């Protein structure tokens, strides 16, 4: 089945459920290993890494959401059961986005963003993970998640120790947490849009949460220049 993403998130879904629905190709409210693999490739993981990650994710979340490893299928209805410890707490126990918590972690009152540039490097993210550490396993999972996100979605750069390094802006992270990027990608994939068509989308400008040139448009433009 080609990756056309027949997204099936529902109006009453939590933010976490909407995120997982990105991977639900057939709309059955479950995500199997094949769907997870296609979704991970769609967001940029290379062949081999995507398959390995999908197996690990499928096994862990199948046990947590369905109570069975044999199912190897993630139950979207119970995805909140798959939340691990040592995370940011921005998504609550039911998987709902908490704007106040986001502002505390990444906003104006952030203890992670020490220089106030609203750019979070690997060093800043490590500091955040250590501050939220509860168990070694939970901390390890958080570290892997943030490393992958930084590698795939860094949209700005910051200076550390005299060197310029990749970073995630607060605006980009908010868009991932509240589901905007998922909605944009789901719309594009649902309509089988070309890269050029995605680059031509008219997306909202709402500083400080969405810049003039949305990261989706910038990414589409970069891909278009290479094909």
C-alpha positions as a Markdown table, in Angstrom:
| # | Residue | x | y | z |
|---|---|---|---|---|
| 1 | Unk | 0.0 | 0.0 | 0.0 |
| 2 | Unk | 1.5 | 3.4 | -1.0 |
| 3 | Unk | 2.1 | 5.9 | 1.7 |
| 4 | Unk | -1.0 | 8.2 | 1.1 |
| 5 | Unk | -1.9 | 8.6 | 4.8 |
| 6 | Unk | -5.6 | 8.2 | 5.2 |
| 7 | Unk | -5.5 | 9.9 | 8.5 |
| 8 | Unk | -8.3 | 9.0 | 10.9 |
| 9 | Unk | -8.0 | 11.3 | 13.9 |
| 10 | Unk | -11.3 | 12.2 | 15.3 |
| 11 | Unk | -12.6 | 15.5 | 16.6 |
| 12 | Unk | -12.5 | 14.4 | 20.2 |
| 13 | Unk | -9.0 | 13.0 | 20.0 |
| 14 | Unk | -6.3 | 14.2 | 22.4 |
| 15 | Unk | -3.1 | 15.7 | 21.0 |
| 16 | Unk | -1.3 | 12.4 | 21.6 |
| 17 | Unk | -4.0 | 10.4 | 19.7 |
| 18 | Unk | -3.8 | 12.8 | 16.8 |
| 19 | Unk | 0.0 | 12.3 | 16.7 |
| 20 | Unk | -0.3 | 8.5 | 16.6 |
| 21 | Unk | -3.1 | 8.8 | 14.0 |
| 22 | Unk | -0.5 | 10.1 | 11.6 |
| 23 | Unk | 0.7 | 6.5 | 11.3 |
| 24 | Unk | -2.7 | 4.9 | 11.0 |
| 25 | Unk | -2.9 | 4.4 | 7.2 |
| 26 | Unk | -6.1 | 2.3 | 7.1 |
| 27 | Unk | -8.0 | 4.2 | 9.8 |
| 28 | Unk | -8.6 | 1.2 | 12.0 |
| 29 | Unk | -7.4 | 3.0 | 15.2 |
| 30 | Unk | -4.4 | 0.7 | 15.4 |
| 31 | Unk | -0.8 | 1.0 | 14.1 |
| 32 | Unk | 1.0 | -2.1 | 13.0 |
| 33 | Unk | 4.7 | -2.5 | 12.3 |
| 34 | Unk | 4.3 | -1.9 | 8.6 |
| 35 | Unk | 2.3 | 1.3 | 9.1 |
| 36 | Unk | 4.8 | 2.5 | 11.7 |
| 37 | Unk | 7.7 | 1.8 | 9.3 |
| 38 | Unk | 6.0 | 3.8 | 6.5 |
| 39 | Unk | 5.3 | 6.7 | 8.8 |
| 40 | Unk | 8.9 | 6.8 | 10.1 |
| 41 | Unk | 10.2 | 6.8 | 6.6 |
| 42 | Unk | 7.8 | 9.6 | 5.7 |
| 43 | Unk | 9.2 | 11.8 | 8.4 |
| 44 | Unk | 12.8 | 11.2 | 7.4 |
| 45 | Unk | 14.2 | 8.0 | 9.0 |
| 46 | Unk | 16.4 | 6.1 | 6.6 |
| 47 | Unk | 15.8 | 2.5 | 5.4 |
| 48 | Unk | 16.9 | 0.0 | 8.0 |
| 49 | Unk | 16.7 | 2.5 | 10.9 |
| 50 | Unk | 12.9 | 3.0 | 10.2 |
| 51 | Unk | 12.3 | -0.8 | 10.3 |
| 52 | Unk | 14.3 | -1.3 | 13.5 |
| 53 | Unk | 12.6 | 1.6 | 15.2 |
| 54 | Unk | 9.2 | 0.4 | 14.1 |
| 55 | Unk | 9.8 | -3.0 | 15.6 |
| 56 | Unk | 11.0 | -1.5 | 18.9 |
| 57 | Unk | 8.1 | 0.9 | 19.1 |
| 58 | Unk | 5.5 | -1.7 | 18.1 |
| 59 | Unk | 6.7 | -4.2 | 20.7 |
| 60 | Unk | 6.8 | -1.7 | 23.6 |
| 61 | Unk | 3.5 | 0.1 | 22.8 |
| 62 | Unk | 1.7 | -3.2 | 21.9 |
| 63 | Unk | 2.4 | -4.4 | 25.4 |
| 64 | Unk | 1.4 | -1.1 | 27.0 |
| 65 | Unk | -1.7 | -0.4 | 25.0 |
| 66 | Unk | -3.0 | -3.9 | 24.2 |
| 67 | Unk | -1.4 | -6.0 | 27.0 |
| 68 | Unk | 0.1 | -8.3 | 24.4 |
| 69 | Unk | 3.4 | -8.5 | 22.6 |
| 70 | Unk | 1.9 | -10.9 | 20.0 |
| 71 | Unk | -0.5 | -8.3 | 18.7 |
| 72 | Unk | 2.5 | -6.0 | 17.6 |
| 73 | Unk | -0.1 | -3.3 | 17.1 |
| 74 | Unk | -0.5 | 0.0 | 18.9 |
| 75 | Unk | -4.0 | 0.8 | 20.2 |
| 76 | Unk | -4.7 | 4.5 | 19.5 |
| 77 | Unk | -7.6 | 4.5 | 22.0 |
| 78 | Unk | -5.2 | 3.5 | 24.8 |
| 79 | Unk | -2.1 | 5.3 | 23.6 |
| 80 | Unk | -1.9 | 7.3 | 26.9 |
| 81 | Unk | -0.9 | 4.1 | 28.6 |
| 82 | Unk | 2.3 | 4.2 | 26.5 |
| 83 | Unk | 3.5 | 7.4 | 28.0 |
| 84 | Unk | 6.9 | 6.9 | 29.7 |
| 85 | Unk | 8.4 | 8.6 | 32.7 |
| 86 | Unk | 11.1 | 11.3 | 32.5 |
| 87 | Unk | 9.3 | 13.2 | 29.8 |
| 88 | Unk | 8.5 | 16.9 | 29.8 |
| 89 | Unk | 4.9 | 16.6 | 31.2 |
| 90 | Unk | 3.7 | 18.9 | 28.4 |
| 91 | Unk | 1.3 | 16.1 | 27.4 |
| 92 | Unk | -0.7 | 15.2 | 30.5 |
| 93 | Unk | -1.6 | 11.7 | 31.6 |
| 94 | Unk | -4.5 | 11.6 | 29.1 |
| 95 | Unk | -2.3 | 12.8 | 26.3 |
| 96 | Unk | -3.7 | 16.4 | 26.2 |
| 97 | Unk | -1.5 | 19.4 | 25.3 |
| 98 | Unk | -0.7 | 21.7 | 28.3 |
| 99 | Unk | 0.1 | 25.2 | 27.1 |
| 100 | Unk | 1.1 | 26.4 | 30.6 |
| 101 | Unk | 3.5 | 23.5 | 31.0 |
| 102 | Unk | 5.0 | 24.1 | 27.6 |
| 103 | Unk | 5.6 | 27.8 | 28.6 |
| 104 | Unk | 7.3 | 26.6 | 31.8 |
| 105 | Unk | 9.6 | 24.2 | 29.9 |
| 106 | Unk | 10.3 | 26.1 | 26.7 |
| 107 | Unk | 8.7 | 29.6 | 27.0 |
| 108 | Unk | 9.7 | 32.8 | 28.7 |
| 109 | Unk | 10.1 | 31.2 | 32.1 |
| 110 | Unk | 12.2 | 28.3 | 30.8 |
| 111 | Unk | 15.1 | 27.2 | 32.9 |
| 112 | Unk | 16.5 | 25.3 | 29.9 |
| 113 | Unk | 16.8 | 28.3 | 27.6 |
| 114 | Unk | 19.4 | 30.1 | 29.7 |
| 115 | Unk | 20.3 | 32.8 | 27.2 |
| 116 | Unk | 16.8 | 33.5 | 26.1 |
| 117 | Unk | 17.3 | 32.9 | 22.4 |
| 118 | Unk | 14.4 | 30.4 | 22.2 |
| 119 | Unk | 16.8 | 27.9 | 20.4 |
| 120 | Unk | 17.4 | 24.5 | 22.0 |
| 121 | Unk | 20.5 | 22.6 | 21.1 |
| 122 | Unk | 21.5 | 19.1 | 22.1 |
| 123 | Unk | 23.2 | 20.5 | 25.2 |
| 124 | Unk | 20.0 | 22.4 | 26.3 |
| 125 | Unk | 17.9 | 19.3 | 25.6 |
| 126 | Unk | 20.2 | 17.2 | 27.6 |
| 127 | Unk | 19.9 | 19.6 | 30.5 |
| 128 | Unk | 16.1 | 19.4 | 30.2 |
| 129 | Unk | 16.1 | 15.6 | 30.1 |
| 130 | Unk | 18.3 | 15.4 | 33.2 |
| 131 | Unk | 16.0 | 17.8 | 35.1 |
| 132 | Unk | 13.0 | 15.5 | 34.3 |
| 133 | Unk | 14.9 | 12.3 | 35.0 |
| 134 | Unk | 12.8 | 9.7 | 37.0 |
| 135 | Unk | 14.3 | 6.4 | 36.0 |
| 136 | Unk | 17.3 | 5.4 | 33.8 |
| 137 | Unk | 15.0 | 3.7 | 31.2 |
| 138 | Unk | 12.6 | 6.6 | 30.9 |
| 139 | Unk | 15.5 | 9.0 | 30.6 |
| 140 | Unk | 17.1 | 6.9 | 27.9 |
| 141 | Unk | 13.9 | 6.8 | 25.9 |
| 142 | Unk | 13.5 | 10.6 | 26.2 |
| 143 | Unk | 17.1 | 11.0 | 25.1 |
| 144 | Unk | 16.5 | 8.9 | 22.0 |
| 145 | Unk | 13.3 | 10.7 | 21.1 |
| 146 | Unk | 14.9 | 14.2 | 21.4 |
| 147 | Unk | 18.0 | 13.2 | 19.5 |
| 148 | Unk | 15.9 | 11.9 | 16.6 |
| 149 | Unk | 13.7 | 15.0 | 16.6 |
| 150 | Unk | 16.7 | 17.3 | 16.6 |
| 151 | Unk | 18.3 | 15.4 | 13.8 |
| 152 | Unk | 15.2 | 15.4 | 11.6 |
| 153 | Unk | 13.6 | 18.7 | 12.5 |
| 154 | Unk | 16.2 | 21.3 | 13.6 |
| 155 | Unk | 15.1 | 24.6 | 12.0 |
| 156 | Unk | 17.7 | 27.0 | 13.4 |
| 157 | Unk | 21.2 | 27.2 | 14.7 |
| 158 | Unk | 22.9 | 28.5 | 17.9 |
| 159 | Unk | 26.4 | 29.3 | 19.1 |
| 160 | Unk | 27.9 | 27.0 | 21.7 |
| 161 | Unk | 31.5 | 27.1 | 22.7 |
| 162 | Unk | 32.3 | 29.2 | 19.7 |
| 163 | Unk | 30.7 | 26.8 | 17.3 |
| 164 | Unk | 27.4 | 27.0 | 15.4 |
| 165 | Unk | 25.3 | 23.9 | 16.1 |
| 166 | Unk | 21.8 | 22.8 | 15.0 |
| 167 | Unk | 18.9 | 23.7 | 17.3 |
| 168 | Unk | 15.1 | 23.5 | 17.6 |
| 169 | Unk | 13.2 | 26.7 | 17.9 |
| 170 | Unk | 10.5 | 27.1 | 20.6 |
| 171 | Unk | 8.0 | 27.8 | 17.8 |
| 172 | Unk | 8.8 | 24.6 | 16.0 |
| 173 | Unk | 8.5 | 22.5 | 19.1 |
| 174 | Unk | 5.2 | 24.1 | 20.0 |
| 175 | Unk | 3.9 | 23.3 | 16.5 |
| 176 | Unk | 4.9 | 19.6 | 17.0 |
| 177 | Unk | 3.3 | 19.4 | 20.5 |
| 178 | Unk | 0.0 | 21.1 | 19.7 |
| 179 | Unk | -0.3 | 19.1 | 16.5 |
| 180 | Unk | -0.1 | 21.8 | 13.8 |
| 181 | Unk | 2.7 | 20.1 | 11.8 |
| 182 | Unk | 0.9 | 16.8 | 12.0 |
| 183 | Unk | -2.2 | 18.4 | 10.6 |
| 184 | Unk | -0.3 | 20.1 | 7.8 |
| 185 | Unk | 1.5 | 16.9 | 6.8 |
| 186 | Unk | -1.7 | 14.8 | 7.0 |
| 187 | Unk | -3.5 | 17.3 | 4.7 |
| 188 | Unk | -0.7 | 17.1 | 2.2 |
| 189 | Unk | -0.4 | 13.3 | 2.2 |
| 190 | Unk | -4.2 | 12.8 | 2.2 |
| 191 | Unk | -4.4 | 14.9 | -1.0 |
| 192 | Unk | -1.3 | 13.2 | -2.6 |
| 193 | Unk | 0.3 | 16.7 | -3.0 |
| 194 | Unk | 3.6 | 17.1 | -4.8 |
| 195 | Unk | 6.5 | 18.8 | -3.1 |
| 196 | Unk | 5.9 | 21.9 | -5.2 |
| 197 | Unk | 2.3 | 22.0 | -4.1 |
| 198 | Unk | 3.2 | 21.7 | -0.4 |
| 199 | Unk | 5.7 | 24.5 | -0.9 |
| 200 | Unk | 2.9 | 26.6 | -2.2 |
| 201 | Unk | 0.5 | 26.1 | 0.7 |
| 202 | Unk | -0.7 | 29.3 | 2.4 |
| 203 | Unk | -0.1 | 28.6 | 6.1 |
| 204 | Unk | -0.9 | 31.0 | 9.0 |
| 205 | Unk | 1.6 | 33.6 | 10.3 |
| 206 | Unk | 1.1 | 33.9 | 14.1 |
| 207 | Unk | 4.2 | 35.1 | 15.9 |
| 208 | Unk | 5.8 | 33.9 | 18.1 |
| 209 | Unk | 4.3 | 30.5 | 17.4 |
| 210 | Unk | 4.5 | 30.4 | 13.6 |
| 211 | Unk | 7.1 | 32.3 | 11.6 |
| 212 | Unk | 6.6 | 34.1 | 8.3 |
| 213 | Unk | 8.0 | 31.1 | 6.5 |
| 214 | Unk | 6.6 | 28.0 | 8.1 |
| 215 | Unk | 9.2 | 25.2 | 8.6 |
| 216 | Unk | 7.1 | 22.9 | 6.4 |
| 217 | Unk | 7.3 | 25.3 | 3.5 |
| 218 | Unk | 11.1 | 25.7 | 4.1 |
| 219 | Unk | 11.6 | 22.0 | 4.1 |
| 220 | Unk | 9.5 | 21.6 | 0.9 |
| 221 | Unk | 11.5 | 24.2 | -0.8 |
| 222 | Unk | 14.8 | 22.6 | 0.2 |
| 223 | Unk | 13.6 | 19.2 | -1.1 |
| 224 | Unk | 12.3 | 20.8 | -4.4 |
| 225 | Unk | 15.7 | 22.3 | -5.0 |
| 226 | Unk | 17.3 | 18.8 | -5.0 |
| 227 | Unk | 14.9 | 17.0 | -7.4 |
